[in-house]
Amino acid sequence: MRATLESTTDAILAIDEKGKVTDFNEKYVEMWKIPRGVLEGGLAREVREVACQSFANPQRFLARIEEITASDQESFDLLELKDGRIFERYSKVLTLEGQRAGRVWSFRDVSERHLAEITSRRLAAIVASSDDAIIGKDLNSVITSWNFGAERIFGYTSDEMIGTSIMRLIPPDRQEEEKEILSRIRRGERLDHFETIRLAKNGRQINVSITVSPIKDSIGHVIGASKVARDITERKKTEETLKKAMEETARTGRAGKPHEGPIFGDAQPRAAHAIKCRAGLGERPSTQEASG
């Protein structure tokens, strides 16, 4: 029995019907930081008084225990401690020859799992609310996830796209791009800000900038890809309009530019101006200057 208690990953505390501690394991001591002397003293009340100090609201913790012990039912709770740890608490009534003999309490630290779940939910919320198309696909180009941004840009709902090939978004003359992208993803590489053309549900061509990253499993194997596509159609139109305006300006400038004669064509006016300036200073122009 002792070997079983110590081999479990859960913290265990057993209490009889008289409110005495009948057993516990080292995991319980480690998890709750309760002095061994208190546990070995055998009074469940004293153990709970120490344990309740780990909570922002000790009275609520104690009240819930009273509620549980007054029942014959199993219980399950999620406990949030002041230090940020999160425990799952499960309890079950012990019976001996059909009679209640006490209750066994087990506790499991799920802080990391809970944090991972919170992070996952936050990421899911970010993906769902993004204006960009965020698409998941496997290594066969089959779509596994499709957010609202993808629906807004391409016009397809998630029900229409999940489980189908992403090739339906790619123009026939650009199908080879997907093969190259998958080849790079399989090698664990990332593709950043690749500008290309994709097709909307209504057949309209869309300029997009895509970033593709590999999705890996827990042991690092690539199992798919995450694609973020941003609609840059309006930006491309603006760039093209600006380019045409600049080209037109350049053509107009060349057409209206006066013809420049030989370099000596304006020498005489410059010489005349120099003579006038010197005359104003009381200087006599040289014979060469005067003769032009």
C-alpha positions as a LaTeX table, in Angstrom:
\begin{tabular}{lrrr}
\hline
Residue & $x$ (\AA) & $y$ (\AA) & $z$ (\AA) \\
\hline
Met1 & 0.00 & 0.00 & 0.00 \\
Arg2 & 2.80 & 2.43 & 0.91 \\
Ala3 & 4.61 & 1.74 & $-2.37$ \\
Thr4 & 1.42 & 2.50 & $-4.28$ \\
Leu5 & 0.94 & 5.82 & $-2.47$ \\
Glu6 & 4.49 & 6.92 & $-3.15$ \\
Ser7 & 4.50 & 5.87 & $-6.81$ \\
Thr8 & 1.53 & 8.01 & $-7.80$ \\
Thr9 & 2.07 & 11.47 & $-9.28$ \\
Asp10 & $-0.82$ & 12.83 & $-7.20$ \\
Ala11 & $-0.70$ & 14.14 & $-3.65$ \\
Ile12 & $-2.78$ & 11.89 & $-1.38$ \\
Leu13 & $-4.36$ & 12.56 & 2.01 \\
Ala14 & $-6.62$ & 10.06 & 3.80 \\
Ile15 & $-8.88$ & 11.14 & 6.67 \\
Asp16 & $-11.19$ & 8.92 & 8.73 \\
Glu17 & $-14.71$ & 9.66 & 9.94 \\
Lys18 & $-13.39$ & 11.08 & 13.21 \\
Gly19 & $-11.37$ & 13.74 & 11.43 \\
Lys20 & $-7.99$ & 12.12 & 11.90 \\
Val21 & $-5.26$ & 11.81 & 9.28 \\
Thr22 & $-4.72$ & 8.13 & 8.58 \\
Asp23 & $-2.22$ & 8.40 & 5.73 \\
Phe24 & $-0.48$ & 10.73 & 3.29 \\
Asn25 & 2.37 & 10.54 & 0.79 \\
Glu26 & 5.51 & 12.58 & 0.24 \\
Lys27 & 3.94 & 14.29 & $-2.76$ \\
Tyr28 & 1.34 & 15.81 & $-0.43$ \\
Val29 & 4.02 & 17.18 & 1.85 \\
Glu30 & 5.93 & 18.62 & $-1.10$ \\
Met31 & 2.87 & 20.16 & $-2.76$ \\
Trp32 & 1.27 & 21.79 & 0.26 \\
Lys33 & 4.42 & 22.62 & 2.26 \\
Ile34 & 2.73 & 21.46 & 5.45 \\
Pro35 & 5.12 & 20.66 & 8.32 \\
Arg36 & 5.48 & 16.95 & 8.80 \\
Gly37 & 4.80 & 17.38 & 12.52 \\
Val38 & 1.33 & 18.76 & 11.77 \\
Leu39 & 0.53 & 15.82 & 9.51 \\
Glu40 & 1.89 & 13.26 & 11.94 \\
Gly41 & $-0.15$ & 14.89 & 14.71 \\
Gly42 & $-3.14$ & 13.31 & 13.06 \\
Leu43 & $-5.72$ & 16.13 & 13.24 \\
Ala44 & $-7.32$ & 17.00 & 9.89 \\
Arg45 & $-8.49$ & 20.32 & 11.33 \\
Glu46 & $-4.91$ & 21.46 & 11.96 \\
Val47 & $-3.81$ & 20.35 & 8.49 \\
Arg48 & $-6.61$ & 22.38 & 6.92 \\
Glu49 & $-5.77$ & 25.45 & 8.97 \\
Val50 & $-2.26$ & 25.39 & 7.54 \\
Ala51 & $-3.43$ & 24.61 & 4.00 \\
Cys52 & $-6.02$ & 27.40 & 3.94 \\
Gln53 & $-3.26$ & 30.01 & 4.30 \\
Ser54 & $-2.31$ & 29.28 & 0.70 \\
Phe55 & $-5.54$ & 30.91 & $-0.49$ \\
Ala56 & $-6.63$ & 34.51 & $-0.84$ \\
Asn57 & $-9.93$ & 33.53 & 0.77 \\
Pro58 & $-9.18$ & 30.92 & 3.46 \\
Gln59 & $-12.76$ & 30.85 & 4.77 \\
Arg60 & $-14.17$ & 29.88 & 1.42 \\
Phe61 & $-11.66$ & 27.05 & 1.18 \\
Leu62 & $-12.70$ & 25.72 & 4.59 \\
Ala63 & $-16.40$ & 26.16 & 3.89 \\
Arg64 & $-16.11$ & 24.12 & 0.71 \\
Ile65 & $-14.42$ & 21.28 & 2.61 \\
Glu66 & $-17.29$ & 21.25 & 5.11 \\
Glu67 & $-19.74$ & 21.08 & 2.24 \\
Ile68 & $-17.90$ & 18.15 & 0.66 \\
Thr69 & $-17.48$ & 16.14 & 3.87 \\
Ala70 & $-21.18$ & 16.50 & 4.67 \\
Ser71 & $-22.01$ & 14.66 & 1.44 \\
Asp72 & $-21.62$ & 11.06 & 0.33 \\
Gln73 & $-20.78$ & 12.14 & $-3.19$ \\
Glu74 & $-17.45$ & 12.31 & $-4.96$ \\
Ser75 & $-16.13$ & 15.84 & $-5.50$ \\
Phe76 & $-13.99$ & 17.66 & $-8.01$ \\
Asp77 & $-12.67$ & 21.23 & $-7.72$ \\
Leu78 & $-10.11$ & 23.48 & $-9.34$ \\
Leu79 & $-8.11$ & 25.35 & $-6.68$ \\
Glu80 & $-6.27$ & 28.60 & $-7.40$ \\
Leu81 & $-3.55$ & 29.36 & $-4.85$ \\
Lys82 & $-2.15$ & 32.77 & $-3.96$ \\
Asp83 & 1.22 & 31.92 & $-5.50$ \\
Gly84 & $-0.39$ & 31.29 & $-8.89$ \\
Arg85 & $-0.35$ & 27.51 & $-8.79$ \\
Ile86 & $-3.49$ & 25.65 & $-9.83$ \\
Phe87 & $-4.48$ & 22.28 & $-8.31$ \\
Glu88 & $-7.14$ & 19.80 & $-9.27$ \\
Arg89 & $-8.76$ & 18.38 & $-6.12$ \\
Tyr90 & $-10.67$ & 15.11 & $-6.19$ \\
Ser91 & $-12.20$ & 13.29 & $-3.22$ \\
Lys92 & $-14.01$ & 10.02 & $-2.75$ \\
Val93 & $-15.72$ & 8.40 & 0.25 \\
Leu94 & $-14.02$ & 5.33 & 1.73 \\
Thr95 & $-16.32$ & 2.48 & 2.75 \\
Leu96 & $-15.60$ & $-0.51$ & 4.96 \\
Glu97 & $-18.12$ & $-3.34$ & 5.04 \\
Gly98 & $-20.73$ & $-1.00$ & 3.62 \\
Gln99 & $-20.08$ & 1.74 & 6.16 \\
Arg100 & $-18.41$ & 5.11 & 5.69 \\
Ala101 & $-14.83$ & 4.93 & 6.90 \\
Gly102 & $-13.56$ & 8.33 & 5.81 \\
Arg103 & $-12.56$ & 10.17 & 2.65 \\
Val104 & $-9.50$ & 10.13 & 0.41 \\
Trp105 & $-8.37$ & 13.42 & $-1.09$ \\
Ser106 & $-6.09$ & 13.61 & $-4.10$ \\
Phe107 & $-4.46$ & 16.70 & $-5.59$ \\
Arg108 & $-2.72$ & 17.27 & $-8.91$ \\
Asp109 & $-0.69$ & 20.33 & $-9.91$ \\
Val110 & $-2.04$ & 21.40 & $-13.32$ \\
Ser111 & $-0.47$ & 24.86 & $-13.38$ \\
Glu112 & 1.52 & 24.28 & $-16.58$ \\
Arg113 & $-1.39$ & 22.61 & $-18.36$ \\
His114 & $-3.76$ & 25.36 & $-17.31$ \\
Leu115 & $-1.31$ & 28.02 & $-18.49$ \\
Ala116 & $-0.95$ & 26.20 & $-21.82$ \\
Glu117 & $-4.74$ & 26.10 & $-22.18$ \\
Ile118 & $-4.99$ & 29.82 & $-21.46$ \\
Thr119 & $-2.25$ & 30.54 & $-23.99$ \\
Ser120 & $-3.99$ & 28.33 & $-26.53$ \\
Arg121 & $-7.31$ & 30.11 & $-26.01$ \\
Arg122 & $-5.64$ & 33.51 & $-26.35$ \\
Leu123 & $-3.93$ & 32.46 & $-29.57$ \\
Ala124 & $-7.21$ & 31.08 & $-30.87$ \\
Ala125 & $-8.88$ & 34.42 & $-30.11$ \\
Ile126 & $-6.10$ & 36.30 & $-31.92$ \\
Val127 & $-6.38$ & 34.03 & $-34.96$ \\
Ala128 & $-10.17$ & 34.31 & $-35.01$ \\
Ser129 & $-10.14$ & 38.12 & $-34.85$ \\
Ser130 & $-7.25$ & 38.73 & $-37.28$ \\
Asp131 & $-7.95$ & 40.64 & $-40.50$ \\
Asp132 & $-5.32$ & 38.48 & $-42.21$ \\
Ala133 & $-6.15$ & 35.05 & $-43.57$ \\
Ile134 & $-4.64$ & 32.43 & $-41.25$ \\
Ile135 & $-4.85$ & 28.97 & $-42.74$ \\
Gly136 & $-3.60$ & 25.62 & $-41.50$ \\
Lys137 & $-2.85$ & 22.80 & $-43.90$ \\
Asp138 & $-1.23$ & 19.36 & $-43.84$ \\
Leu139 & 1.66 & 18.21 & $-46.01$ \\
Asn140 & $-0.78$ & 17.16 & $-48.74$ \\
Ser141 & $-2.09$ & 20.74 & $-49.04$ \\
Val142 & $-5.38$ & 19.80 & $-47.36$ \\
Ile143 & $-6.78$ & 22.68 & $-45.32$ \\
Thr144 & $-7.16$ & 21.93 & $-41.59$ \\
Ser145 & $-8.11$ & 25.37 & $-40.24$ \\
Trp146 & $-9.63$ & 28.52 & $-41.74$ \\
Asn147 & $-10.22$ & 31.77 & $-39.81$ \\
Phe148 & $-12.67$ & 34.62 & $-40.38$ \\
Gly149 & $-9.96$ & 36.69 & $-42.04$ \\
Ala150 & $-9.60$ & 33.97 & $-44.70$ \\
Glu151 & $-13.37$ & 33.97 & $-45.17$ \\
Arg152 & $-13.38$ & 37.75 & $-45.60$ \\
Ile153 & $-10.52$ & 37.80 & $-48.11$ \\
Phe154 & $-11.35$ & 34.74 & $-50.21$ \\
Gly155 & $-15.14$ & 34.54 & $-49.78$ \\
Tyr156 & $-15.26$ & 30.87 & $-48.68$ \\
Thr157 & $-16.58$ & 29.79 & $-45.27$ \\
Ser158 & $-14.63$ & 27.38 & $-43.07$ \\
Asp159 & $-17.20$ & 24.66 & $-43.80$ \\
Glu160 & $-16.51$ & 25.06 & $-47.52$ \\
Met161 & $-12.72$ & 24.94 & $-47.17$ \\
Ile162 & $-11.69$ & 22.65 & $-44.30$ \\
Gly163 & $-10.90$ & 19.21 & $-45.68$ \\
Thr164 & $-10.39$ & 20.48 & $-49.24$ \\
Ser165 & $-7.21$ & 21.26 & $-51.17$ \\
Ile166 & $-5.68$ & 24.72 & $-50.98$ \\
Met167 & $-5.01$ & 24.39 & $-54.72$ \\
Arg168 & $-8.47$ & 25.81 & $-55.44$ \\
Leu169 & $-7.12$ & 29.20 & $-54.33$ \\
Ile170 & $-4.11$ & 29.09 & $-56.67$ \\
Pro171 & $-4.33$ & 30.16 & $-60.35$ \\
Pro172 & $-3.42$ & 27.41 & $-62.86$ \\
Asp173 & $-0.25$ & 29.22 & $-63.91$ \\
Arg174 & 0.99 & 29.37 & $-60.30$ \\
Gln175 & 0.36 & 25.78 & $-59.17$ \\
Glu176 & 4.10 & 25.07 & $-59.06$ \\
Glu177 & 4.45 & 27.64 & $-56.25$ \\
Glu178 & 2.63 & 25.33 & $-53.85$ \\
Lys179 & 4.98 & 22.44 & $-54.64$ \\
Glu180 & 7.98 & 24.64 & $-53.90$ \\
Ile181 & 6.40 & 25.93 & $-50.69$ \\
Leu182 & 5.68 & 22.40 & $-49.45$ \\
Ser183 & 9.22 & 21.33 & $-50.35$ \\
Arg184 & 10.65 & 24.10 & $-48.18$ \\
Ile185 & 8.20 & 23.39 & $-45.34$ \\
Arg186 & 9.19 & 19.71 & $-45.28$ \\
Arg187 & 12.76 & 20.86 & $-44.77$ \\
Gly188 & 11.62 & 22.92 & $-41.81$ \\
Glu189 & 12.14 & 26.22 & $-43.59$ \\
Arg190 & 9.99 & 29.34 & $-43.33$ \\
Leu191 & 8.80 & 31.50 & $-46.22$ \\
Asp192 & 8.47 & 35.23 & $-45.46$ \\
His193 & 6.41 & 37.87 & $-47.27$ \\
Phe194 & 6.16 & 36.13 & $-50.61$ \\
Glu195 & 4.04 & 38.26 & $-52.95$ \\
Thr196 & 1.83 & 36.36 & $-55.38$ \\
Ile197 & $-1.68$ & 36.03 & $-56.82$ \\
Arg198 & $-4.55$ & 33.96 & $-55.40$ \\
Leu199 & $-8.18$ & 33.44 & $-56.43$ \\
Ala200 & $-11.31$ & 34.46 & $-54.54$ \\
Lys201 & $-14.52$ & 32.43 & $-54.62$ \\
Asn202 & $-15.96$ & 34.75 & $-57.28$ \\
Gly203 & $-12.93$ & 34.22 & $-59.52$ \\
Arg204 & $-11.38$ & 37.60 & $-58.73$ \\
Gln205 & $-7.58$ & 37.66 & $-58.62$ \\
Ile206 & $-6.14$ & 38.96 & $-55.34$ \\
Asn207 & $-2.63$ & 40.23 & $-54.73$ \\
Val208 & $-1.43$ & 38.69 & $-51.49$ \\
Ser209 & 1.68 & 38.66 & $-49.35$ \\
Ile210 & 2.05 & 35.27 & $-47.69$ \\
Thr211 & 4.19 & 33.97 & $-44.85$ \\
Val212 & 4.34 & 30.21 & $-44.34$ \\
Ser213 & 5.75 & 28.46 & $-41.27$ \\
Pro214 & 6.13 & 24.73 & $-40.52$ \\
Ile215 & 3.92 & 23.13 & $-37.85$ \\
Lys216 & 5.77 & 20.53 & $-35.80$ \\
Asp217 & 4.62 & 17.82 & $-33.40$ \\
Ser218 & 5.92 & 17.32 & $-29.87$ \\
Ile219 & 9.08 & 15.57 & $-31.07$ \\
Gly220 & 9.89 & 18.10 & $-33.77$ \\
His221 & 8.55 & 16.37 & $-36.88$ \\
Val222 & 6.97 & 18.67 & $-39.47$ \\
Ile223 & 3.30 & 17.72 & $-39.81$ \\
Gly224 & 1.87 & 20.71 & $-41.65$ \\
Ala225 & 2.07 & 24.42 & $-42.27$ \\
Ser226 & 0.53 & 27.63 & $-41.05$ \\
Lys227 & $-0.05$ & 30.23 & $-43.75$ \\
Val228 & $-0.75$ & 33.92 & $-43.15$ \\
Ala229 & $-2.00$ & 35.78 & $-46.22$ \\
Arg230 & $-2.49$ & 39.54 & $-46.34$ \\
Asp231 & $-4.54$ & 41.19 & $-49.08$ \\
Ile232 & $-2.27$ & 43.78 & $-50.76$ \\
Thr233 & $-4.44$ & 44.38 & $-53.82$ \\
Glu234 & $-5.15$ & 48.03 & $-52.97$ \\
Arg235 & $-1.49$ & 48.65 & $-52.22$ \\
Lys236 & $-0.52$ & 47.20 & $-55.60$ \\
Lys237 & $-3.08$ & 49.41 & $-57.35$ \\
Thr238 & $-1.71$ & 52.47 & $-55.58$ \\
Glu239 & 1.86 & 51.54 & $-56.51$ \\
Glu240 & 0.87 & 51.05 & $-60.16$ \\
Thr241 & $-0.98$ & 54.39 & $-60.25$ \\
Leu242 & 2.03 & 56.16 & $-58.76$ \\
Lys243 & 4.39 & 54.48 & $-61.21$ \\
Lys244 & 2.29 & 55.56 & $-64.19$ \\
Ala245 & 2.07 & 59.14 & $-62.86$ \\
Met246 & 5.86 & 59.30 & $-62.48$ \\
Glu247 & 6.40 & 57.93 & $-65.98$ \\
Glu248 & 3.96 & 60.47 & $-67.41$ \\
Thr249 & 5.69 & 63.28 & $-65.54$ \\
Ala250 & 9.06 & 62.16 & $-66.91$ \\
Arg251 & 7.72 & 62.06 & $-70.49$ \\
Thr252 & 6.14 & 65.51 & $-70.16$ \\
Gly253 & 9.37 & 66.94 & $-68.76$ \\
Arg254 & 11.43 & 65.60 & $-71.63$ \\
Ala255 & 8.95 & 66.92 & $-74.22$ \\
Gly256 & 8.93 & 70.46 & $-72.79$ \\
Lys257 & 12.67 & 70.84 & $-72.17$ \\
Pro258 & 14.26 & 73.60 & $-74.42$ \\
His259 & 17.00 & 72.68 & $-76.87$ \\
Glu260 & 20.46 & 73.49 & $-75.63$ \\
Gly261 & 22.87 & 74.91 & $-78.24$ \\
Pro262 & 26.65 & 74.47 & $-78.37$ \\
Ile263 & 28.43 & 75.25 & $-75.19$ \\
Phe264 & 29.81 & 78.48 & $-76.63$ \\
Gly265 & 26.39 & 79.71 & $-77.69$ \\
Asp266 & 25.83 & 81.77 & $-74.54$ \\
Ala267 & 29.44 & 82.86 & $-74.04$ \\
Gln268 & 28.89 & 86.37 & $-75.49$ \\
Pro269 & 26.02 & 87.27 & $-73.08$ \\
Arg270 & 28.11 & 86.06 & $-70.13$ \\
Ala271 & 31.09 & 88.15 & $-71.28$ \\
Ala272 & 28.89 & 91.23 & $-71.67$ \\
His273 & 27.59 & 90.75 & $-68.14$ \\
Ala274 & 31.14 & 90.50 & $-66.79$ \\
Ile275 & 32.14 & 93.74 & $-68.55$ \\
Lys276 & 29.17 & 95.58 & $-67.04$ \\
Cys277 & 30.02 & 94.34 & $-63.55$ \\
Arg278 & 33.63 & 95.53 & $-63.82$ \\
Ala279 & 32.58 & 98.90 & $-65.22$ \\
Gly280 & 30.41 & 99.38 & $-62.16$ \\
Leu281 & 33.47 & 98.90 & $-60.00$ \\
Gly282 & 35.49 & 101.50 & $-61.96$ \\
Glu283 & 37.58 & 98.90 & $-63.77$ \\
Arg284 & 38.50 & 99.17 & $-67.46$ \\
Pro285 & 37.74 & 96.03 & $-69.42$ \\
Ser286 & 40.62 & 94.35 & $-71.18$ \\
Thr287 & 41.03 & 94.64 & $-74.95$ \\
Gln288 & 40.11 & 90.95 & $-75.28$ \\
Glu289 & 36.93 & 91.34 & $-73.21$ \\
Ala290 & 35.90 & 94.51 & $-75.04$ \\
Ser291 & 36.32 & 92.83 & $-78.39$ \\
Gly292 & 34.24 & 89.84 & $-77.23$ \\
\hline
\end{tabular}
